[in-house]
Amino acid sequence: MIASVFCMMTLATSPDSLDRKERAIVAHVSAHAGEAIDLLERVVNINSGTLNLQGVKEVGAVFRREFDALGFVTRWEDGAGFNRAGHLVAEKAGRGARILLIGHLDTVFEPDSPFQRFQRIDSVTAKGPGIIDMKGGDVIIVQALKALAATGALKDLAITVIMTGDEEEPGDPRSLARQPLIDLARRHDIAIGFEDGSGDPHKAVVARRGFTGWTLQVTALPAHSSLIFRPEVGSGAIFETARILEAFHQRLAGQPFLTFNPGIALGGTAVTLDSTGVRGTAFGKSNVVADQMVVNGDLRILSPDQLRDTKATMAEIVSHSYPQASATIRFEDGYPPLPPSDGNRELLAMYDRISRQLGFGPVEATDPMRAGAADVSFTAGLVSMAMDGIGGAGKNDHTPDETADLGVFPTLIKRAALLLYRLGQRPAGA
């Protein structure tokens, strides 16, 4: 469907097609490209691993000063209730469509990581912790707003920015950690996330899969192995678990956009799994029928309907146990999906048109199978349009080789600024 939208569009290919205000916005971004890199270096050099609460707050303070200078009303949403640093919110009243911009302040690199500093590789490339995931996206937000402000295009726009402090490792309870984002989404028409997505500046995200955790617990009768399969003993917990997992595979594997994975499995006569769900112990003997087994896994889906149907199928499979065995499955929802929608496609089409008009070429939709969960998904169903993945370009995020393409940075800021300017011309509620 995305391709058909592109084919139907009448596209300009020159900056000459921009209006006077838009040309001024583009010129401002070009003139201040060095400031953008300076700001990026400054925030990358502050460690803000999710569990470094003070570091997250320090990065938030840097961006808060930027928003204050632009005339936004800022506040810090304290994260003590969900065991994290909290979130930065910056709001500006205006007319027209209400636009919510989403970033995050934290990275996966805690203070004990050896990867701590911004490092130039050459004139257009740099490495650093969180340089594209997603301090680069945060800087794009700030610099796009600065270009709008400098040209008088910001004053009438209704824009709110939220930069969460725990995207990489959400606080607990997650419902409380994401409540500020959800509350803001309810009051806005459009949501745009500045994650790095695939790191390809010719891609953007209009659909993300959500994820849900599941825990399968199986019990059976312990007995001497010589008695297994007898009616009074049954097949044991491990065979019952094997039946369930194979049925999951037979019934669900191959469905579009659905994946499910048993990540850890422990079985025997004594089984423990710690509270994190990633480490445990199992004891058993080859001549004893196992009476316990536990499996932790996740499933990823593209829509609420797919999640509902998948849960129902898994629960139905679990309910048909072998004789002398029983099983239960528990689900823990993590991030919701961001399903594709006409509004999301329209937003991408606007962004694609801007990119072409600037002479930067097309922007296409990222395959949802390659788009992991992100904060923008919490806006699904609450806004009429949503898009993500228009942040920093580069590669190897979440690794000590996380690298940004600084040469394309001005391009990304220009596209974001023009998108916000044009969206601001739409009426509220559109």
ROTI-12807 format. One record per residue: residue in one letter; x, y, z of N, C-alpha, C in turn. Coordinates in pm, whole numbers, plus 50000, padded with zeros to 5 digits. Layout:
N
AXYZXYZXYZ;...
This chain:
430
M500824987950000500005000050000500855012550000;I501995011850069502885023450073503345026849933;A503745016549856504255018949723503205025749636;S501935021449648500875027449567500665041949602;V500835045349731500725059349771501795067649701;F503035062549700504125069749637503865071649488;C503335061249424503125061849280502075072349243;M501105074349330500035083749299500425098149325;M501525100249396501895113849436502565121349321;T502255134149311502945142949218504045149849296;L505275146549265506385150549350507295160649281;A507625171149354508645180349308510015174949346;T511055179549280512395174249308513405185349332;S512955197149364513875208349380513475216949497;P514475222349570514155231849677513395244049627;D513395246449494512645257749440511155256349467;S510685244049493509255241949518508875245649661;L509845248949745509555253049882509105267549883;D508265271049982507855285049992508955293150062;R508755306150072509785314950126510145311150269;K509125308350350509385304650490510175291650497;E509825282150414510505269250416511965270650372;R512215279150274513605281250233514415287650346;A513775296350422514475302550535514785292250643;I513865283050667514095272350766515285263850724;V515315259950597516405251650545517735259050557;A517735271650523518975279550530519485280550673;H518575282050770518995282950910519645269950955;V519075258650917519665245850955521085244650900;S521265248350774522595247550713523585256550785;A523145268350821524045278050885524435273851026;H523645265451090523885261851229524195246851246;A524655240551139524945226251145525995222951251;G526985231651266528025229151366527495229151507;E526515237651536525925238151670525225225051704;A524615219051604523935206151626524935195451670;I526085195051603527095185051638527675187951776;D527855200651808528365204151940527415199452050;L526125201652030525135197252129525135182052139;L525235175252026525275160652027526475155752106;E527645161552083528845157252155528675159452306;R528075170752342527925173952485527045163552556;V525925159752496525035150352565525535136052557;V526235132452450526815119052441527855117052549;N528575127552585529635126452685529125126152829;I527815126852847527215124952980526635110952986;N527165102553072526625088953082525185089553130;S524295083153056522895082653096522345068653075;G523125058553117522565045053123521295045353205;T520335037353168519005038053231519065038053382;L519955030153439520015028853585520915039353650;N521545047653569522295059053621521325070853631;L520535071053736519435080653745519935094953739;Q521045097753806521575111353805522035115353666;G522655106153594523105109153459521945111953365;V520875104153378519675106653297519135120553325;K519105124253453518605137553489519515148653435;E520825146253432521755156153379521525158553230;V521335147753155521035149353012519705156652996;G518715152853078517445159753074517575174653101;A518465178353193518665192453227519245200153108;V520145193853032520705200352913519585203652814;F518745193752787517675196052690516605205452747;R516385204652876515395213652936515785228252916;R517055231252930517505245052907517265249252762;E517445240052670517195243152529515725246452506;F514835238452564513395240952546512955253752618;D513525255952735513205268452807513555280552721;A514705280152656515145291452573514225293552453;L513545283152411512615284152298511215288352342;G511005290252472509715294752521508755283652559;F509235271452565508385260352608508215260752760;V507115255452806506905253452949507375239252980;T508375238053066508985225053089508725220053231;R508775206953246508655200853379509355187353377;W509705182753496510305169553511509305160553581;E508925149653514508025139753572508885129953653;D508795130753783509645122553869509355107653851;G510435099753851510275085453827510405076753950;A510365082754069510545074754191509495063754203;G508295066454157507215056654169507405044354084;F508285045153982508555033353900510055030453893;N510795035353993512205031954013513105036053897;R512835047853840513665053153734513835068253755;A514615074653670514905088953687513695097553662;G512895094053561511735102053526511805106553381;H510915116053344510785120453206510795135653198;L511315140853088511265155153059510085157952967;V509275167953003508155172252921508295187152893;A508135190952767508175205052725506955207852639;E506185217852676504915220652607504865234952557;K504245236452441504045249752384502655250352322;A501825259652366500485261252314500535267752176;G499515265252097499435271151965498135267351897;R498045270951771496855267551693497145255751602;G496095250051549496265239251451496505225751516;A496985216551433497185202851478498115202351598;R497775193951694498585192551815499565181051794;I500855184351800501905175051760502715170851882;L502885157851901503655152252011504945146151955;L506085150952005507385145851963507965137352075;I508525125852039508945116052139510425112752123;G511155114052233512555109952239512795102252368;H514045098552392514395093052523515815096852559;L516055098452688517305103652741518305092852777;D517845080652801518705070052851519345062152738;T520415054852773521075045952679521245032252746;V521785022752670522045009352727523405008752795;F524185019552790525555019452840525615025452980;E525745016753081525805021153220527205026453253;P527405032453371528715038353404529885028453402;D529625015453417530725005853415531095001353273;S530405006653172530755003253034532045010452994;P532925003952919534135010852872533835021052761;F532615020752709532215029552597531525041652656;Q532245052952667531735064352741531795077752668;R532585079152563532855092352509532575093452360;F532225105552319532095109352179533475108952114;Q533575102352000534875100951934534705103251784;R535405113151732535415115651589536205104751517;I535635099251412536345089651329536915096651206;D536075105051145536535113751036535595125751033;S535655133650929534905146150926533395144250926;V532925132550886531475130350877531005118250959;T531855112751044531495100751119531995102051262;A531195097351357531595097251498530985085251568;K531655080851673531155070251759530825075951896;G529945069151967529655073252103528455065952158;P528375064552291527255057352353525945065152336;G525005058852268523715065252246523725075852137;I524765076352056524895087051957523765086851855;I523255074751823522065074151738520855068851813;D521065061451921519945055951998519975061352140;M519335073052168518825081452063519105096152087;K520315098952134520645112952156520685120752026;G521035113851917520965120351786519555124851754;G518565116351782517175119951757516715131451845;D517175131551971516815142552061517365155752009;V518595155651958519195167851905518455172351779;I518015163051698517235166651579515975174151619;I515295169451723514105176351772514445190751808;V515475192551889515845205851936516235214951820;Q517065209951731517565218551622516465221751521;A515535212551499514415215551410513545226651470;L513315226051600512525236351667513245249751666;K514555249451681515335261851674515205268451537;A515255260451431515115265951296513735272051276;L512705265651330511355271051321511255284151400;A511845284351519511775296451602512505308051536;A513665305551479514475316151421513805322751302;T512905315551236512235320751116510795324951145;G510415324751271509065328851308508005318451282;A508415306351248507445295951213506975287851333;L507625289751449507275281651566506145287751648;K505985300851643505145307851740503705303051743;D503155298751630501755294751627501555279551634;L502655271951641502525257351641502225252151781;A501415241751788501085235151914501915222451923;I502995222951999503965211852003504275208252147;T504295195352174504755190152303505865180052277;V506875180452360507975170752352508005162852482;I508115149652472508405141452588509655133252557;M510615133952650511815125652641511815116752764;T511535104052744511455094752856512855091452907;G512925087353034514205084253094514475069553111;D513615061153053513765046753078513295038352959;E513525043052839513055035552722513805022452707;E515085022452739515885010352719515584999552822;E515155003452940514794993953045513665000153127;P512424998753079511305005953140511125002953288;G510665013153359510435011853502509295002453534;D509184999153661508174989853711507384996553823;P506044997053811505234991153705505284999253575;R505294992053464505374998753335504165007653311;S503025003653362501815011753343502005025753400;L502665026553515502935039653575504035046953499;A505055039553456506165045753384505725052153252;R504715046553188504285051653058502995060053066;Q502475062053187501245069753199501395084153149;P502495091253179502625104853126502585105252973;L503225095752908503205095252762501795092652710;I501105083352771499735080152729498815092052750;D498955098752863498115110552890498345121452785;L499595123652747499885133552645499315129352510;A499435116652475498925111952346497425114552334;R496715113252443495265115452439494915129852403;R495845138952424495575153152399496175158052267;H496725148952187497385152952064496805145651943;D497055151451827496545145951702497575137251631;I498845140751647499915134551570501065131351665;A501665119651649502835115751729503985112151636;I505165117451667506345114651585507485110651678;G508025098751657509155093851734510455095951659;F511505099451731512795102451670513835091851704;E513385079351720514315068151729515115067151599;D516235059951605517035058351485516445048051390;G515505039951435514905029851347515955020651290;S515965019051159516955010351094518295017351077;G518355030251110519585037851089519755042550946;D518805039250859518835042850717518005055450697;P518595066450650517825078850635516765078250525;H516745067450449515705065750348514585056550395;K514545054150526513495045850585512835053250700;A511555050450723510835055350840509865044450883;V509405045351006508585034751064507135039451076;V506235032151013504795035051029504065023451096;A504795012851127504205001351198505304994551277;R505034992251405505974985251492505264973551558;R505974962751572505414951551647505574954151797;G504574950151872504684950552016505164937152068;F505464936552197505874923752254505164921152386;T504924908352409504294903452531505094891652583;G505394891552711506074879952770505074869252810;W505534856852812504684846052859505494836152941;T504824830253041505444820253127504544807953130;L505094796853090504394783953091504874775853210;Q503964771253293504304762853407503554749653396;V504294738753408503744725353390504074716953513;T503094709453559503304700053669502784686353628;A503384676153686502984662253658503294653853781;L503114640653768503364631753881504804626653876;P505534627653987506874621653991506754606554008;A507664599353947507644584753959508964579253907;H509164566253929510334559553872510184559353721;S511284561153649511224562153503510664549553438;S510774538253506510244525853447508734525853438;L508084535253508506624535653508506044546253415;I506904553853345506404564453259505484558853152;F504464566153120503414563353021502324554253075;R502504548353194501404540553251500264550053286;P499024545953278497894554953302497954562053435;E498454555253539498474561453671499634571253689;V500584571653593501744580553603501714591453496;G501384587553375501374597153266502744598953204;S502894609953131504114612153051505114621653114;G504774627553226505714636553293505674650753240;A506284659653316506204673853285506964677853159;I508074670953133508874675053018508194671052888;F507634659352881506884655552761505654664552743;E504974667852853503824676752841504244690452787;T505384695452833505894708252783506244707152635;A506864696152597507214694052456505974694052369;R504884687552419503624687352344503114701552320;I503154709652426502624723352417503454731652320;L504774731152334505614739252248505504735152102;E505424722152077505254717451939503914721851883;A502874721851966501564726451919501594741551889;F502294749251972502474763551940503074764851800;H504114757051777504814757751649503894753951534;Q503154743051550502284738251444501134747951415;R500564753751517499364762151501499674776651466;L500824781751508501054796151498502214800151408;A503204791651391504374795551312503974798751169;G504564809251115504304812850976503234823350956;Q502534827151064501544837751049502254851051023;P501724859350935502404871950902502644880551027;F503854885151043504274894551147504254888751289;L503924875951304503894869751437505144861451459;T505824863851572506884854951616506684852151765;F507134840451808507064836751949508274828051978;N508844830052094510114823452121510204818952266;P510414805852290510724801152425512194803552454;G512484813052541513864817252560514634809552664;I513934804352766514584796552870513604785852915;A514094773752934513244762452977514004754253080;L513354751453192513964743653300512984732853343;G513454720453350512594709453390513314699353476;G512574692353560513134682053645512254679653765;T512884675353876512124672953999512244684654097;A513144693954070513254706154149513684717354055;V512844727754042513084738453945512894751854013;T513824760953990513664774654038514004784253925;L513244795053913513494805653817513444818753894;D514494826853884514534838853967513544849453917;S513454860453992512424870553964512644877553831;T513884877253778514144883553649513644875053533;G513434862153558512974853253452514044849253353;V515304851953383516364848753288517404839253346;R517274835553471518274827053535517584817753635;G518024805153639517414795853733518224783153746;T517664773353816518334760453836517324749253816;A517824737653780516974725853765517754713653813;F517054704753882517644692253927516734680853884;G517334670353834516564658653795517484646953769;K516914635053758517694623053728517044615753612;S517874608953536517354601953418516394590753455;N516454585753580515554574853619514364579753702;V514094592853696512944598653765512114606553666;V510804604053664509904611753579509804625953634;A510124635653548510104649753591508694654153623;D508554661353735507214665953774507044681053761;Q508084688353716507964702853702508704707553576;M508164717953516508884724753410508344738853396;V509234748253368508854762153347509564767353222;V508834775153142509384781053020509014795753017;N509994804152992509744818452971510014821852825;G509134829952768509334833952629508674847252600;D508744851252474508034863252433507314860652302;L506364869252272505714868952142505604883252093;R505704884751962505674897951900504604898251793;I503824909151795502634909951713502494924051655;L501684925151548501544937951480500244945151512;S499304938451576498034945151605497424939351733;P496554947051798495854941851916495044929251885;D494434928851768493644916951731494544904751720;Q495714906351662496634895051650497094890451788;L497314899851877497704896252014496594888452082;R495364893352072494234886652135494074872452082;D494124870851949493924857551889495064848051925;T496284853251929497434844751962497364840052106;K497034849052197496864845052337495804834252350;A494694835852280493604826052290494034812452239;T494784812252129495254799552074496234792752169;M497164800252224498144794552317497444789152442;A496484796752496495764792152615494954779552586;E494374778752466493594766852431494484754552420;I495664756052363496614744952353497034740252492;V497324749652579497774746352714496704738652792;S495454741452762494364735552841494164720652817;H494734715052709494504700952675495694692352717;S495884690752845497074683852896496964668752881;Y498154662452877498224647952886497654643453021;P497244630853032496784625553161497844627153270;Q497404630353390498224631953509499154644253502;A498894653353406499674665653396498714677553389;S499194688853425498424701153411499364712553379;A498834723053316499684734253274498904747153280;T499614757953305499034771353301499974780353222;I499414790653162500234800553092499804814353139;R500804822553166500564836253212501214845953114;F500484856453078500994866452985501274879453059;E502344886153019502664899353074502934908752957;D501974917652932502114926652819503244936452843;G504074938452741505204947552749504904960452675;Y505264960952548504974972552465503834969052370;P502874978052352501794975352256502314976452114;P501614970852017502004972651877501564986351826;L502214990951722501765002551645501324997151510;P500014994551493499564988751367499674998851253;P499824994151130499795003351016498395009351004;S498315021750957497015028250940497115038150826;D495955042450776495945052350669496585065350715;G496335069250840496935081450892498435080650896;N498955069250942500415067350946501015067950807;R500335062050711500835062250573500795076450516;E499765083850550499685097750503500835106050560;L501165103750686502275110950748503595107550680;L503805094850651505015090850579505045097150440;A503895097750372503845103750239504235118450243;M503815125550348504225139550364505725140650381;Y506275131950464507715132050492508505128550366;D508015118750292508645114750167508635126350067;R507525133250057507425144449964508445155350000;I508555158450127509515168550172510935164350136;S511255151850162512605146850132512915148449983;R511965145149898512185146349754512295160949712;Q511465169349771511515183549736512865189749775;L513445184749881514755189549923515895183349842;G515555173949755516565167549673517295156149742;F516715151049853517365140449930516865126449893;G515915125549802515445112549759514295107249843;P513775095549808512565090249872512825084750011;V511725083650087511725077050218510635066550214;E510985054250245510045043050238509805037250376;A508765029450386508395023250513509345011750547;T509785011550672510565000250723509664988050736;D510174976550700509454963950720509174962250869;P507904960350909507594958751052508354947451119;M508774937351043509554926551102510924931351147;R511344943051099512644948551137512504960651229;A511284963051276511034974551363510634969451501;G511544970651597511254966151732510334975651807;A510084972451931509174980552012509814993952046;A508975004152064509455017452100508305025252164;D508665036552226507675044252301506525049352215;V506765051852087505685057052002504485047552000;S504725034752025503635025052020502555027752124;F502915034552233501925037652335500925048252289;T501165054352173500215064052119499225057652024;A499405044851992498535038051895497075038651940;G496215042551849494795043451879494405056251948;L495375064251989495085076752060495315088951971;V496115087451867496375098251772495925093651634;S495705103351545495235099851411496385096351318;M497605100651353498785097951271499965095151363;A500795085751325502015083051402503105078151309;M504325081851341505485077451262506695077651355;D507685069651323508895068751405510075065951314;G511265065351376512445061351301513035072351215;I512765085251248513335096051167514425103451246;G515045096351339516125102051417517465100251350;G518515098151430519875097551379520095086051283;A520975088351187521355077951091522715072351131;G522875059351113524145053151148524015038151158;K524815032051246524825017451254525315013051391;N525055000351418525604993251535525134998951668;D523885003851675523405008651804523354997151904;H523475000352032523534990752143524844983052147;T525834987352072527134980752074528224991252095;P529434987052134530554996552149531015002552017;D530384998651907530685004451777529535013151726;E528695018151817527575026551775528105039151705;T527725040751580528335050851493527275059251426;A527495072351420526575081651356527165087051227;D526295088751128526655095451004526345110251023;L527355118251056527165132451082526915140150953;G527345134750841527155141750715525705143350677;V524855133950720523435134550685522625141850792;F523275145650901522575151951013521775164350972;P522355173750897521555185350854520335181550771;T520485171150690519355166350611518195162050701;L518515154450804517485149350894516795160750968;I517555170951006516965182451076516065190250983;K516495192450860515675199750763514355192750737;R514415179650717513185172350689512235173050808;A512775171550929511925172151048511305185951063;A512095196351043511585209951061510465213050961;L510655209350835509615212050736508365203750761;L508555191450809507395183250841506575189850952;L507225194551057506505201051166505815213851117;Y506495221551035505915233850982504635230750904;R504675220850816503495217650735502385211350818;L502755202850912501725196950998501015207751079;G501745218051116501155228851194500105236751119;Q500055235250987499035242150908497705234450906;R497735222250956496505214350959495655218551079;P494345217351068493495221051181493585210951295;A493345215651417493325206551532492285195651510;G492615183651552491705172351536491785165451402;A492605170951309492695164951176493555152451180;
